[in-house]
Structure formats: structure tokens, C-alpha cells
Amino acid sequence: EAGVAQSPRYKIIEKRQSVAFWCNPISGHATLYWYQQILGQGPKLLIQFQNNGVVDDSQLPKDRFSAERLKGVDSTLKIQPAKLEDSAVYLCASSSARGGETQYFGPGTRLLVL
Amino acid sequence: AQSVTQLGSHVSVSEGALVLLRCNYSSSVPPYLFWYVQYPNQGLQLLLKYTTGATLVKGINGFEAEFKKSETSFHLTKPSAHMSDAAEYFCALTGGGNKLTFGTGTQLKVEL
């Protein structure tokens, strides 16, 4: 079974530019997550989707971050405009159901904002 | 509210020695507990998880962890370290949902 796919793997931008990340979850997984992992810290949940609806976006900085999951499959995460503190690894994960099921992670997108 | 504390941001062991990575948690509901491993420039891979039932959980690559409710701990162990175990290890929990709360991670170094 194919794992969670993410692209691009690396991105370098200047502050105030915009950037978008793409995620394709494991086939059939209804739940999709975006995490932000700042160097030296554990991943922090940004947003959780159940099919194409948002379950939890309480930690998403909505003034600059947006995410969508059209048709309940692929998802994109956008940052506009980027700040220096957005430099991090953005991880996408998926799981088959709610309630403690294992989350499977993609390789991540490493973002550097200069 | 829930939280995870990993004691020791860096742990160094000799090849063949016991690996012990410490994790303590706080949760207002019965937690599901996880250990993930992250190799350089890769995503997180599940090592093992505790949901209910047997408190000693065996995972991949010879790792195991024991859920101790009285101590609110879920320490990760491996009897004999291998060079390939060098990576960052994250303890995480969910409490009544799918939102994972992670610890800050422990970098394991294995020396010859």
C-alpha cells in the first residue's frame, strides 16, 4: 500500500511570499492532518479534516494559513504571507477512523523562510 | 488538558547496551499512547502504541514500552542498541479523539 505523499520536499522563499504544500493521503483514509514541526520541537497539529470537513483548526493561524481538502482526498496547505517563524517541517498524516487510530505520516515538506 | 514530557532531549548509549527513553504524560481521560521514530529528513514512523489491554506493548525493531498508570509513564526500552537505532524518538498521546499531543523528542545516539 502506498504511503502518504507530500510535495514539494523542500522549499525556500522570502518573507511575505506565499507558498503551498500538497498532500495525498493513504487511499481510503477519511481523516487527514497537517502538523507543523519547528526545529527541536515535537509536531503541533494545525488542522484536522474528516473527509472534506474541518474537525479541528484551533491552532491554525488563520490570518495567514489556509487549508482545504476538496473531494475528501488530496489536501493543500497555504501560507500567505510567510513570516520567518514559519520556517519548519510541515507534516501531513492520515488515519482510517476517529478515536485513537494510528496516524501515518508523510515525509514532510521542509520550509525555509529568509 | 493533556501533555507529554520526555525526560532527556539527548540520550547516548553504546552499541549493545540497554536503551531507555522516558515519557511521562498527563491526561484527564484514559489515554492512547504512542511512540514514533523519525530518521533524518523523513516523516514519523510508528514504533508501537498502547490503547487498552496488556500494559506491556511490543513494537517493531525490538522496542517495547510499558504503560504504568500509577506512574503516568510510558517508557520505551530496547535490550540491545544497534547503530541503526540512532534517530529521534517522540512520545505522543490522544485522549478521547484523534488529536495527537507530542513530546519534544529525544535524540538517541548510539556509539561504537
Interface residues (C-beta under 8 A of the other chain):
Chain A: V4 T31 Y33 G40 Q41 G42 P43 K44 L45 Q48 V55 D56 L91 A93 S95 R98 G99 G100 E101 T102 Q103 Y104 F105 G106 P107 G108 R110
Chain B: V4 S9 Y32 F34 Y36 N41 Q42 G43 L44 Q45 L46 K49 T51 F90 A92 T94 G96 G97 N98 K99 L100 F102 G103 T104 G105
